Amino acid sequence: MSNHVSMPLRDQLELRVRNRTGRRIRNLAIELNPERVILRGQVNSYYVKQLAQHGIRDCLPNLILENSIVVERDLHPVFDRVEGFVPGALENS
């Protein structure tokens, strides 16, 4: 990572999460308390939610992390689709 020492901690964490998730979190908010970190936002998969969590854990492994990111299945950005997969195709199988 480049030199982010002069950045406030919240900005460093946000940059880390955005880079780790490929900027796939909408309305990302990070709340810092002395005893915990709270993540908020919307994503379209549990995988991206987990990536965000690991981005915070990498920086602050000893704090309690509350991951309140909401998974909304109706968000379908092109870069999150599996090649050849058609949403809903398995529902009628």
N, CA, C and O of each residue as an XYZ file, in Angstrom:
372
protein
N       0.843     -1.174      0.000
C       0.000      0.000      0.000
C       0.887      1.235      0.000
O       1.964      1.202      0.594
N       0.482      2.310     -0.634
C       1.258      3.536     -0.638
C       1.168      4.213      0.718
O       0.491      3.717      1.619
N       1.837      5.328      0.866
C       1.919      5.985      2.159
C       0.616      6.696      2.508
O       0.331      7.773      1.985
N      -0.177      6.086      3.400
C      -1.447      6.661      3.848
C      -1.372      7.035      5.319
O      -2.399      7.154      5.988
N      -0.142      7.224      5.830
C       0.043      7.489      7.252
C      -0.654      8.779      7.667
O      -1.174      8.863      8.779
N      -0.677      9.778      6.803
C      -1.266     11.056      7.168
C      -2.796     11.070      7.045
O      -3.441     12.032      7.462
N      -3.371     10.016      6.479
C      -4.828      9.943      6.327
C      -5.472      9.560      7.652
O      -4.904      8.770      8.406
N      -6.659     10.112      7.951
C      -7.402      9.662      9.137
C      -7.726      8.172      9.023
O      -7.876      7.646      7.920
N      -7.833      7.496     10.167
C      -8.063      6.053     10.192
C      -9.300      5.659      9.398
O      -9.258      4.684      8.647
N     -10.401      6.391      9.543
C     -11.629      6.051      8.818
C     -11.390      6.078      7.305
O     -11.874      5.205      6.585
N     -10.654      7.067      6.828
C     -10.354      7.163      5.400
C      -9.462      6.012      4.937
O      -9.644      5.485      3.839
N      -8.496      5.623      5.776
C      -7.636      4.487      5.450
C      -8.457      3.204      5.341
O      -8.272      2.412      4.416
N      -9.370      3.008      6.300
C     -10.216      1.814      6.284
C     -11.130      1.797      5.068
O     -11.304      0.763      4.423
N     -11.711      2.951      4.761
C     -12.598      3.027      3.597
C     -11.844      2.717      2.312
O     -12.347      1.992      1.454
N     -10.656      3.257      2.179
C      -9.836      2.982      0.999
C      -9.506      1.497      0.908
O      -9.571      0.906     -0.170
N      -9.154      0.898      2.035
C      -8.820     -0.531      2.079
C     -10.026     -1.381      1.656
O      -9.888     -2.306      0.857
N     -11.213     -1.058      2.200
C     -12.417     -1.822      1.881
C     -12.793     -1.638      0.416
O     -13.127     -2.611     -0.260
N     -12.745     -0.414     -0.081
C     -13.092     -0.169     -1.487
C     -12.143     -0.906     -2.426
O     -12.575     -1.485     -3.422
N     -10.855     -0.884     -2.108
C      -9.890     -1.589     -2.954
C     -10.076     -3.102     -2.861
O      -9.978     -3.804     -3.868
N     -10.340     -3.597     -1.669
C     -10.492     -5.052     -1.469
C     -11.746     -5.588     -2.172
O     -11.763     -6.730     -2.631
N     -12.785     -4.768     -2.252
C     -14.056     -5.213     -2.842
C     -14.228     -4.767     -4.293
O     -15.268     -5.031     -4.896
N     -13.249     -4.111     -4.849
C     -13.387     -3.625     -6.223
C     -14.438     -2.540     -6.331
O     -15.074     -2.390     -7.375
N     -14.626     -1.778     -5.256
C     -15.594     -0.664     -5.211
C     -17.029     -1.138     -5.463
O     -17.823     -0.420     -6.071
N     -17.360     -2.350     -4.994
C     -18.688     -2.918     -5.223
C     -19.642     -2.722     -4.055
O     -20.659     -3.411     -3.974
N     -19.339     -1.800     -3.150
C     -20.241     -1.515     -2.033
C     -20.880     -0.161     -2.275
O     -20.192      0.837     -2.485
N     -22.192     -0.139     -2.243
C     -22.912      1.128     -2.377
C     -23.138      1.718     -0.997
O     -23.413      0.997     -0.038
N     -23.019      3.030     -0.906
C     -23.261      3.770      0.334
C     -22.423      3.243      1.499
O     -22.925      3.082      2.611
N     -21.152      2.979      1.236
C     -20.264      2.485      2.276
C     -20.127      3.516      3.393
O     -19.857      4.690      3.141
N     -20.315      3.063      4.622
C     -20.106      3.904      5.800
C     -19.372      3.071      6.840
O     -19.710      1.911      7.075
N     -18.365      3.676      7.460
C     -17.596      3.008      8.501
C     -17.686      3.854      9.749
O     -17.272      5.014      9.764
N     -18.229      3.263     10.792
C     -18.375      3.951     12.078
C     -17.334      3.393     13.043
O     -17.275      2.185     13.277
N     -16.521      4.275     13.596
C     -15.473      3.870     14.533
C     -15.857      4.254     15.948
O     -16.182      5.408     16.228
N     -15.816      3.278     16.829
C     -16.014      3.489     18.257
C     -14.768      2.957     18.956
O     -14.012      2.193     18.356
N     -14.538      3.339     20.202
C     -13.342      2.840     20.892
C     -13.280      1.313     20.976
O     -12.192      0.738     20.978
N     -14.435      0.659     21.044
C     -14.438     -0.795     21.228
C     -14.881     -1.580     20.003
O     -14.802     -2.808     20.012
N     -15.350     -0.909     18.939
C     -15.840     -1.644     17.771
C     -15.822     -0.795     16.510
O     -15.734      0.433     16.551
N     -15.912     -1.514     15.370
C     -16.062     -0.902     14.051
C     -17.371     -1.418     13.479
O     -17.650     -2.616     13.533
N     -18.177     -0.510     12.927
C     -19.445     -0.893     12.307
C     -19.367     -0.576     10.819
O     -19.100      0.560     10.424
N     -19.605     -1.600      9.999
C     -19.640     -1.452      8.542
C     -21.078     -1.389      8.073
O     -21.905     -2.195      8.500
N     -21.392     -0.436      7.193
C     -22.728     -0.330      6.614
C     -22.599     -0.113      5.106
O     -21.594      0.407      4.622
N     -23.628     -0.518      4.383
C     -23.672     -0.336      2.940
C     -24.547     -1.403      2.317
O     -25.209     -2.168      3.017
N     -24.545     -1.448      0.987
C     -25.317     -2.449      0.261
C     -24.411     -3.112     -0.776
O     -23.619     -2.451     -1.447
N     -24.546     -4.430     -0.888
C     -23.810     -5.210     -1.881
C     -24.764     -6.215     -2.516
O     -25.897     -6.377     -2.062
N     -24.305     -6.885     -3.564
C     -25.182     -7.852     -4.212
C     -24.792     -9.301     -3.928
O     -25.385    -10.219     -4.495
N     -23.788     -9.524     -3.042
C     -23.431    -10.903     -2.713
C     -22.798    -10.976     -1.325
O     -22.213    -10.013     -0.829
N     -22.937    -12.143     -0.724
C     -22.316    -12.374      0.581
C     -20.795    -12.402      0.451
O     -20.084    -12.083      1.404
N     -20.303    -12.777     -0.707
C     -18.863    -12.787     -0.957
C     -18.271    -11.389     -0.807
O     -17.247    -11.219     -0.145
N     -18.906    -10.385     -1.415
C     -18.414     -9.011     -1.330
C     -18.528     -8.511      0.115
O     -17.649     -7.793      0.591
N     -19.589     -8.881      0.803
C     -19.744     -8.521      2.218
C     -18.573     -9.074      3.026
O     -18.027     -8.384      3.887
N     -18.191    -10.315      2.747
C     -17.084    -10.940      3.459
C     -15.753    -10.275      3.101
O     -14.903    -10.107      3.975
N     -15.553     -9.895      1.839
C     -14.336     -9.186      1.448
C     -14.178     -7.886      2.227
O     -13.079     -7.542      2.661
N     -15.282     -7.168      2.400
C     -15.254     -5.912      3.156
C     -14.816     -6.176      4.599
O     -13.998     -5.447      5.161
N     -15.373     -7.219      5.171
C     -15.050     -7.577      6.549
C     -13.558     -7.894      6.691
O     -12.919     -7.460      7.650
N     -13.011     -8.639      5.750
C     -11.595     -8.985      5.804
C     -10.708     -7.762      5.603
O      -9.608     -7.702      6.153
N     -11.169     -6.791      4.826
C     -10.417     -5.553      4.658
C     -10.239     -4.822      5.978
O      -9.168     -4.277      6.248
N     -11.275     -4.806      6.796
C     -11.193     -4.177      8.121
C     -10.340     -5.027      9.051
O      -9.488     -4.500      9.765
N     -10.561     -6.326      9.048
C      -9.809     -7.249      9.931
C      -8.305     -7.156      9.691
O      -7.517     -7.274     10.630
N      -7.901     -6.945      8.430
C      -6.477     -6.821      8.119
C      -5.836     -5.657      8.874
O      -4.682     -5.740      9.293
N      -6.590     -4.579      9.043
C      -6.067     -3.369      9.694
C      -6.281     -3.369     11.206
O      -5.413     -2.922     11.956
N      -7.424     -3.867     11.655
C      -7.794     -3.815     13.070
C      -8.236     -5.201     13.554
O      -9.421     -5.412     13.812
N      -7.312     -6.128     13.677
C      -7.694     -7.510     13.993
C      -8.260     -7.716     15.397
O      -8.929     -8.720     15.644
N      -8.007     -6.797     16.312
C      -8.411     -7.018     17.703
C      -9.685     -6.299     18.116
O     -10.145     -6.470     19.245
N     -10.264     -5.499     17.233
C     -11.504     -4.801     17.577
C     -12.711     -5.642     17.182
O     -12.647     -6.443     16.249
N     -13.795     -5.452     17.891
C     -15.059     -6.097     17.525
C     -15.538     -5.468     16.224
O     -15.517     -4.246     16.073
N     -15.965     -6.297     15.296
C     -16.454     -5.815     14.011
C     -17.912     -6.198     13.849
O     -18.268     -7.375     13.911
N     -18.748     -5.201     13.643
C     -20.172     -5.429     13.371
C     -20.389     -5.171     11.887
O     -20.343     -4.026     11.438
N     -20.625     -6.230     11.132
C     -20.809     -6.106      9.692
C     -22.305     -5.991      9.398
O     -23.010     -6.995      9.297
N     -22.774     -4.754      9.263
C     -24.191     -4.485      8.990
C     -24.444     -4.198      7.515
O     -25.441     -3.569      7.163
N     -23.545     -4.656      6.659
C     -23.736     -4.500      5.220
C     -24.908     -5.379      4.793
O     -24.995     -6.545      5.179
N     -25.802     -4.813      3.999
C     -27.003     -5.509      3.544
C     -26.747     -6.107      2.168
O     -26.240     -5.434      1.271
N     -27.106     -7.383      2.011
C     -27.000     -8.053      0.708
C     -28.342     -7.914      0.006
O     -29.361     -8.413      0.483
N     -28.328     -7.235     -1.124
C     -29.533     -7.019     -1.928
C     -29.347     -7.738     -3.253
O     -28.547     -7.318     -4.090
N     -30.076     -8.803     -3.436
C     -29.911     -9.647     -4.626
C     -30.324     -8.952     -5.923
O     -29.972     -9.428     -7.003
N     -31.056     -7.846     -5.850
C     -31.480     -7.184     -7.081
C     -30.398     -6.270     -7.649
O     -30.600     -5.682     -8.711
N     -29.263     -6.134     -6.981
C     -28.139     -5.380     -7.522
C     -27.326     -6.332     -8.383
O     -26.761     -7.292     -7.859
N     -27.249     -6.096     -9.687
C     -26.534     -7.002    -10.579
C     -25.542     -6.251    -11.455
O     -25.745     -6.159    -12.666
N     -24.468     -5.710    -10.872
C     -23.472     -5.080    -11.736
C     -22.810     -6.127    -12.627
O     -22.649     -7.279    -12.224
N     -22.435     -5.735    -13.810
C     -21.881     -6.649    -14.798
C     -20.667     -7.391    -14.257
O     -20.516     -8.583    -14.526
N     -19.795     -6.723    -13.500
C     -18.568     -7.365    -13.034
C     -18.816     -8.387    -11.941
O     -17.868     -9.063    -11.542
N     -20.017     -8.542    -11.435
C     -20.308     -9.538    -10.416
C     -20.981    -10.774    -10.987
O     -21.181    -11.751    -10.266
N     -21.328    -10.755    -12.239
C     -22.008    -11.902    -12.845
C     -21.012    -12.975    -13.226
O     -19.909    -12.683    -13.687
N     -21.406    -14.199    -13.032
C     -20.596    -15.328    -13.474
C     -20.843    -15.503    -14.962
O     -21.988    -15.498    -15.413
N     -19.768    -15.658    -15.723
C     -19.903    -15.790    -17.177
C     -20.799    -16.968    -17.532
O     -20.571    -18.090    -17.079
N     -21.805    -16.712    -18.335
C     -22.718    -17.747    -18.777
C     -23.872    -18.013    -17.832
O     -24.779    -18.772    -18.172
N     -23.860    -17.404    -16.651
C     -24.928    -17.625    -15.683
C     -26.085    -16.682    -15.964
O     -25.885    -15.484    -16.163
N     -27.282    -17.221    -15.980
C     -28.482    -16.423    -16.193
C     -29.258    -16.394    -14.881
O     -29.735    -17.437    -14.433
N     -29.401    -15.191    -14.237
C     -30.134    -15.119    -12.970
C     -31.534    -15.721    -13.113
O     -32.255    -15.415    -14.063
N     -31.905    -16.572    -12.170
C     -33.226    -17.181    -12.170
C     -33.331    -18.455    -12.979
O     -34.365    -19.122    -12.951
N     -32.263    -18.808    -13.710
C     -32.330    -19.997    -14.574
C     -32.495    -21.284    -13.785
O     -33.091    -22.238    -14.286
N     -31.986    -21.331    -12.574
C     -32.072    -22.553    -11.782
C     -33.373    -22.673    -10.998
O     -33.670    -23.740    -10.459
N     -34.141    -21.614    -10.927
C     -35.366    -21.603    -10.131
C     -36.415    -22.553    -10.683
O     -37.211    -23.086     -9.909
N     -36.449    -22.783    -11.979
C     -37.460    -23.627    -12.599
C     -36.969    -25.040    -12.868
O     -37.667    -25.834    -13.499
N     -35.769    -25.357    -12.390
C     -35.189    -26.691    -12.658
C     -35.794    -27.724    -11.740
O     -35.436    -28.899    -11.813
